[in-house]
Amino acid sequence: MKKLLACLLALMFVFAFAACAGKPTSETITTEGAAVEETTTEGMTTEDSATETTTTEGVSTEAGEVPGVPTDTAGILRYYNEALKKTPMQRKSYQREMIKITALVKAIGITILDDPNMQWNPDLGAYIYEEDKAARPSDLAALEAGWVADAKSSVSGDTATLTITMKNHGLDPDLDPKPGTRGYVSTIDRDTAVQLVVDAAYTLANSIIGPIYPNPIKEVTVSNSQCGMSNGKYVVTVDTGSGKIKALTFTGSQQVEGNAKCRLNIPIIPASANAYVTLQGNLTAVYAPK
């Protein structure tokens, strides 16, 4: 009888131990399973986030592909620069026109002309002083973020349209607006701009004095010249499949200001006159793939 009771008690301890040992094992398995599931979820989230970021930026790091058209300024800029890398471009035509002169002409301290809003040619309105419809090498280059004021994009079918607006730059004695300066293309440089001030001085003198005394100016020198650029804008169409540029137009304005000292060729009046001139012109340049 004692042996039987001892055997029963031993079996009870075995069952109790098995039951107690079974519970922690079950909890451990459940916990490990949850940890694995959580890790998997986090991994998926990380991968999804990376994919979304790449698409939003609009530039793939593999094979130079452009998987989507971004809508933010930084993304559009990268998208444009990537498209420009892929597309050999040429300038198809450009046109520059003079739209306004602000003129103040003085001789021996006497104001001869003071016109703050003088048309270059009242009869014709804007004066087209340079035009070229021949194919020329492109002066397009990658745009830097610091040059850009705003950018917008839209998509229609397989074509993306980018509108990139450049920052304005006021009159500055240190600015030499060579083509490509701060994103402005097909511009005139400082020397050409100063020559326009000289031309303006001759035009003013001939219009004021010429009817009385032909060829009144002997020489014109310009000092204190300043240049400015404004209203720069790119309108670019891009094939969304290839990521290549289909067409591009740049428009903008340039300003130049200078003090033109005119040595007169007239013996009966003072030897020189000063013309304080500010000129404003617009430019349009059209580019296309080669």
C-alpha positions as CSV (number, residue, x, y, z in Angstrom):
1,M,0.0,0.0,0.0
2,K,2.8,2.4,0.9
3,K,4.5,1.6,-2.4
4,L,1.3,2.3,-4.3
5,L,0.9,5.7,-2.6
6,A,4.5,6.6,-3.3
7,C,4.1,5.7,-7.0
8,L,0.9,7.9,-7.2
9,L,2.6,10.8,-5.6
10,A,5.6,10.5,-7.9
11,L,3.3,10.5,-10.9
12,M,1.4,13.6,-9.6
13,F,4.8,15.4,-9.3
14,V,5.7,14.4,-12.9
15,F,2.4,15.7,-14.3
16,A,2.6,18.9,-12.3
17,F,6.2,19.6,-13.4
18,A,5.2,18.9,-17.1
19,A,2.3,21.2,-16.8
20,C,4.4,24.0,-15.3
21,A,7.2,23.5,-17.8
22,G,4.7,23.6,-20.7
23,K,3.3,27.1,-19.9
24,P,6.6,29.0,-20.2
25,T,7.5,27.1,-23.4
26,S,4.2,28.2,-25.0
27,E,4.7,31.8,-23.9
28,T,8.2,31.9,-25.2
29,I,7.2,30.6,-28.6
30,T,4.4,33.1,-28.8
31,T,6.7,36.0,-27.8
32,E,9.3,35.0,-30.3
33,G,6.7,34.7,-33.0
34,A,5.4,38.2,-32.3
35,A,9.0,39.5,-32.4
36,V,9.5,38.0,-35.8
37,E,6.2,39.4,-37.1
38,E,7.1,42.9,-35.8
39,T,10.5,42.8,-37.4
40,T,8.9,41.8,-40.7
41,T,6.4,44.6,-40.5
42,E,9.2,47.2,-39.8
43,G,11.2,45.9,-42.7
44,M,8.3,46.3,-45.0
45,T,7.7,49.8,-43.8
46,T,11.3,50.8,-44.3
47,E,11.4,49.4,-47.8
48,D,8.1,51.1,-48.7
49,S,9.4,54.5,-47.3
50,A,12.6,54.2,-49.4
51,T,10.6,53.5,-52.5
52,E,8.2,56.4,-51.9
53,T,11.2,58.8,-51.3
54,T,12.9,57.8,-54.6
55,T,9.7,58.3,-56.6
56,T,9.0,61.7,-55.0
57,E,12.5,62.9,-55.8
58,G,11.9,61.9,-59.4
59,V,15.4,60.8,-60.2
60,S,16.4,57.1,-60.1
61,T,19.9,56.3,-59.2
62,E,19.9,53.3,-61.5
63,A,20.6,53.7,-65.2
64,G,19.6,57.4,-65.1
65,E,15.9,56.6,-65.3
66,V,13.2,59.1,-64.4
67,P,10.4,57.0,-62.9
68,G,8.0,59.9,-62.1
69,V,7.4,63.6,-62.5
70,P,7.9,65.4,-59.2
71,T,5.8,68.4,-58.1
72,D,8.2,70.0,-55.6
73,T,10.7,72.7,-56.6
74,A,13.8,70.7,-55.7
75,G,12.5,67.5,-57.4
76,I,11.5,69.4,-60.6
77,L,15.0,70.9,-60.7
78,R,16.6,67.5,-60.4
79,Y,14.2,66.1,-63.0
80,Y,15.1,68.9,-65.5
81,N,18.9,68.5,-64.9
82,E,18.6,64.8,-65.5
83,A,16.6,65.3,-68.7
84,L,19.2,67.9,-69.9
85,K,22.0,65.3,-69.4
86,K,20.2,62.9,-71.6
87,T,19.3,65.3,-74.4
88,P,21.9,66.9,-76.8
89,M,20.4,70.4,-77.4
90,Q,20.8,73.3,-79.8
91,R,19.5,76.8,-80.0
92,K,17.1,77.1,-82.9
93,S,16.4,80.9,-82.7
94,Y,16.5,83.9,-80.4
95,Q,15.3,87.5,-80.5
96,R,16.2,90.5,-78.4
97,E,14.2,93.7,-78.3
98,M,14.6,97.0,-76.6
99,I,11.4,98.1,-74.9
100,K,12.3,101.2,-72.8
101,I,14.8,103.9,-72.2
102,T,14.9,106.1,-69.1
103,A,16.9,109.1,-70.1
104,L,18.3,112.3,-68.4
105,V,20.5,114.5,-70.6
106,K,22.3,117.5,-69.1
107,A,24.8,120.1,-70.5
108,I,26.5,122.7,-68.3
109,G,24.1,121.7,-65.5
110,I,21.0,122.4,-67.7
111,T,18.5,119.5,-68.2
112,I,18.0,119.0,-71.9
113,L,15.9,115.9,-71.7
114,D,14.3,114.1,-68.7
115,D,12.0,111.2,-69.7
116,P,11.5,108.4,-67.2
117,N,9.5,106.2,-69.6
118,M,10.8,106.8,-73.1
119,Q,10.0,104.3,-75.9
120,W,13.1,103.4,-78.0
121,N,11.0,103.9,-81.1
122,P,7.6,105.6,-80.5
123,D,6.4,104.6,-84.0
124,L,7.3,100.9,-83.8
125,G,7.1,100.3,-80.1
126,A,9.7,97.7,-79.2
127,Y,12.8,97.8,-81.2
128,I,14.2,94.4,-82.3
129,Y,17.9,95.0,-82.3
130,E,19.0,91.4,-82.7
131,E,17.4,88.3,-84.2
132,D,18.8,85.0,-85.3
133,K,16.9,82.0,-86.7
134,A,19.9,79.8,-87.5
135,A,20.7,76.7,-85.5
136,R,23.5,77.5,-82.9
137,P,25.3,75.6,-80.2
138,S,23.4,75.5,-76.9
139,D,24.4,77.5,-73.9
140,L,22.1,75.5,-71.6
141,A,23.5,74.1,-68.4
142,A,22.4,72.4,-65.2
143,L,20.4,74.8,-63.0
144,E,21.4,75.4,-59.3
145,A,18.8,75.5,-56.6
146,G,20.0,78.9,-55.4
147,W,19.1,80.4,-58.8
148,V,15.5,79.2,-58.9
149,A,12.6,81.1,-57.3
150,D,9.8,78.6,-58.1
151,A,9.0,75.5,-60.2
152,K,5.8,73.8,-61.3
153,S,5.0,70.7,-63.3
154,S,2.1,69.1,-65.0
155,V,1.5,66.0,-67.1
156,S,-0.7,65.4,-70.1
157,G,-0.4,62.0,-71.8
158,D,3.3,61.1,-72.2
159,T,4.4,64.7,-71.9
160,A,5.5,66.6,-68.7
161,T,5.6,70.4,-68.8
162,L,8.0,72.1,-66.4
163,T,7.8,75.8,-65.7
164,I,10.9,77.0,-63.9
165,T,11.1,80.7,-62.7
166,M,14.5,82.2,-62.0
167,K,15.3,84.8,-59.4
168,N,15.6,88.4,-60.3
169,H,18.9,90.3,-60.0
170,G,18.7,94.1,-59.7
171,L,21.2,96.5,-61.1
172,D,24.7,95.5,-59.9
173,P,28.1,97.0,-60.9
174,D,29.7,93.6,-60.4
175,L,27.3,91.6,-62.5
176,D,28.5,90.5,-65.9
177,P,25.4,88.8,-67.5
178,K,27.2,86.4,-69.8
179,P,25.0,83.7,-71.3
180,G,24.3,81.1,-68.6
181,T,25.0,83.5,-65.6
182,R,22.7,82.4,-62.7
183,G,20.6,80.4,-65.1
184,Y,19.9,83.2,-67.6
185,V,20.7,82.0,-71.1
186,S,21.1,83.9,-74.5
187,T,21.9,87.1,-72.6
188,I,24.2,89.9,-73.6
189,D,27.4,90.5,-71.7
190,R,28.5,93.7,-70.0
191,D,30.5,95.0,-72.9
192,T,27.6,94.6,-75.3
193,A,25.3,96.2,-72.8
194,V,27.5,99.2,-72.4
195,Q,27.7,99.5,-76.1
196,L,23.9,99.8,-76.1
197,V,24.2,102.8,-73.7
198,V,26.6,104.4,-76.2
199,D,24.1,103.7,-79.1
200,A,21.4,105.2,-77.0
201,A,23.4,108.3,-76.4
202,Y,24.0,108.8,-80.1
203,T,20.3,108.2,-80.8
204,L,19.3,110.8,-78.1
205,A,21.7,113.4,-79.4
206,N,20.7,112.9,-83.0
207,S,17.0,113.2,-82.0
208,I,17.5,116.3,-79.9
209,I,20.4,118.2,-81.7
210,G,20.6,116.4,-85.1
211,P,17.8,118.3,-86.8
212,I,19.7,121.5,-86.1
213,Y,23.3,120.3,-86.3
214,P,23.9,116.9,-88.1
215,N,26.3,114.5,-86.5
216,P,26.5,116.4,-83.2
217,I,28.6,113.8,-81.2
218,K,32.3,113.2,-81.6
219,E,32.8,110.5,-78.9
220,V,30.9,108.8,-76.1
221,T,32.4,107.2,-73.0
222,V,30.4,105.3,-70.4
223,S,31.1,105.2,-66.7
224,N,29.3,103.8,-63.6
225,S,27.6,101.0,-65.6
226,Q,25.4,98.5,-63.9
227,C,23.6,95.4,-65.2
228,G,20.5,93.5,-64.0
229,M,18.5,90.5,-65.0
230,S,14.8,89.7,-64.3
231,N,11.7,87.7,-65.3
232,G,13.7,84.6,-66.3
233,K,11.5,81.6,-67.1
234,Y,12.0,78.2,-68.6
235,V,9.1,76.3,-70.2
236,V,10.3,72.8,-70.9
237,T,8.4,69.7,-72.3
238,V,9.8,66.3,-71.4
239,D,8.9,62.9,-72.7
240,T,7.9,60.9,-69.6
241,G,8.8,57.6,-71.1
242,S,12.4,58.4,-72.2
243,G,13.0,61.3,-69.8
244,K,14.4,63.4,-72.7
245,I,13.6,67.0,-73.5
246,K,11.2,67.6,-76.4
247,A,11.3,71.4,-76.5
248,L,12.5,74.4,-74.4
249,T,11.9,78.1,-74.5
250,F,13.6,80.7,-72.2
251,T,12.3,84.2,-71.8
252,G,13.8,87.0,-69.7
253,S,14.7,90.7,-69.3
254,Q,17.9,92.6,-69.0
255,Q,18.7,96.0,-67.8
256,V,21.7,98.2,-68.1
257,E,22.4,101.6,-66.7
258,G,25.3,104.0,-67.3
259,N,26.5,107.6,-67.4
260,A,27.3,108.4,-71.1
261,K,29.6,111.4,-71.5
262,C,29.2,112.8,-74.9
263,R,31.9,114.9,-76.5
264,L,30.1,117.3,-78.8
265,N,31.2,118.2,-82.3
266,I,29.5,121.6,-82.1
267,P,31.7,124.7,-81.5
268,I,28.9,127.0,-80.4
269,I,27.7,125.0,-77.3
270,P,29.6,123.3,-74.4
271,A,32.2,120.7,-75.3
272,S,30.3,117.8,-73.7
273,A,26.9,116.7,-72.4
274,N,26.0,113.8,-70.0
275,A,23.3,111.3,-70.7
276,Y,22.2,109.2,-67.8
277,V,20.6,106.2,-69.5
278,T,18.8,103.1,-68.3
279,L,17.8,100.6,-70.9
280,Q,15.5,97.6,-70.6
281,G,15.2,94.8,-73.1
282,N,13.5,91.4,-73.5
283,L,14.8,88.2,-74.9
284,T,13.3,85.0,-76.2
285,A,15.4,81.9,-77.0
286,V,14.0,78.7,-78.4
287,Y,15.9,75.4,-78.0
288,A,15.3,71.9,-79.4
289,P,17.0,68.5,-79.4
290,K,19.7,68.0,-82.1
